Amino acid sequence: MIIPVKYSDGTVDRVQSMLLDTLILSGAITRFKRTGGWVVIGDDPIRKHGKKSEISHERREKSPKLSFM
């Protein structure tokens, strides 16, 4: 499936759906288009493997808390 995307520099392109996760996680794109309209990365919810998740800098920067007791 081909998905329209908008890169950080404003360029609009179409990419294979299998590349979408990589582009989102790398920060290369700012939005992509679904049937219902444009999804803004960091503002709109994004589903991944059937789970609803949001990708944000804060979420990626948190370090895990470890407890041994």
ChimeraX attribute file (.defattr): number of C-alpha atoms within 10 A of each C-alpha:
attribute: neighborCount
match mode: 1-to-1
recipient: residues
	/A:1	7
	/A:2	12
	/A:3	16
	/A:4	16
	/A:5	24
	/A:6	18
	/A:7	16
	/A:8	12
	/A:9	9
	/A:10	11
	/A:11	9
	/A:12	14
	/A:13	12
	/A:14	13
	/A:15	15
	/A:16	10
	/A:17	12
	/A:18	11
	/A:19	11
	/A:20	18
	/A:21	10
	/A:22	12
	/A:23	17
	/A:24	19
	/A:25	14
	/A:26	9
	/A:27	15
	/A:28	15
	/A:29	21
	/A:30	18
	/A:31	23
	/A:32	22
	/A:33	14
	/A:34	11
	/A:35	7
	/A:36	6
	/A:37	8
	/A:38	14
	/A:39	17
	/A:40	15
	/A:41	18
	/A:42	14
	/A:43	12
	/A:44	13
	/A:45	13
	/A:46	16
	/A:47	11
	/A:48	10
	/A:49	6
	/A:50	7
	/A:51	8
	/A:52	9
	/A:53	12
	/A:54	15
	/A:55	17
	/A:56	13
	/A:57	11
	/A:58	7
	/A:59	9
	/A:60	9
	/A:61	8
	/A:62	8
	/A:63	7
	/A:64	6
	/A:65	5
	/A:66	6
	/A:67	5
	/A:68	3
	/A:69	3
